[in-house]
């Protein structure tokens, strides 16, 4: 080296020491040693690609070793080439059964995830449904066979009229020729609240069996005002005095008010087609009926008596309803009132069909139709008989909550 020949002996350790010393002492020997040291640490392998997950930053790795270039997707770490891994994309179903099902997805799914409205899924296992709504019932006729309460006086014992020198016997009912009796009827409708509870047991995904209990309330009224009696003096009476004339008539008001409380018990079957369900039920109907039947009657007599003696005789000795007679004037001769109020339990059967739509996991809306076969309400008031047909067609709507 440097133009001088250096001889190296091959003998023993001294030769090795001499060689090393010669290299260190020779001009430029330090540079060669340093180069040899550096060349021994160079990594000639291919660059290593390091994948780093976002949102990791340089200071989370090693702030002294991490270098990020202007390119977000490139950088260097400890002399090795680095590539940042792209953000993972998570696919979320566009529709889910319930919002709670998203809990089963990994947490990144919640990032930038749009919430979807819950979709109906039939409840599994035994469950109940409580419903509330309104019902409209079309009952049968309210009927009255009406008789005047004067009937009792017309059948009383004979009356004796004292006419000066003698007396005249007026037989029962013989003062007036009377036509009485009236029959009237009226269709009645009623409406009120309706509640029901269904206990359902799924047999398959689309068919259920169960038990239903329902309750409804309806109020109905029927009334009429009319005359069911008219008459005139008989020939026998007018023969006493040719100047005696009189006419009779009455005014009657009859009314029936009914409150019907119906408890229904029966099995149900329900078919589900997606959110739509069809239900059929039938069973026993128990009706508690509170009724108020009233009748009021007023009797009027229009008289034209020119014979004062005969008029006074009728007022003194005649029937009670004639004692208020006045000449040439229509008078209120008599009035009556009667009532019949009570409670009856009437039984029957019913069939009901319902069509509903499940609008969410728990809530539903439905409409139904129903027919009841029930015993009739019957009774008496005054001298009249009344009846009401409780067999009825019904329709209603309801809102239900399943749990």
Order of alpha helices (4+ residues) and beta strands (2+ residues): alpha-alpha-beta-alpha-beta-beta-beta-beta-alpha-beta-beta-beta-beta-beta-beta-alpha-beta-beta-alpha-beta-beta-beta-beta-beta
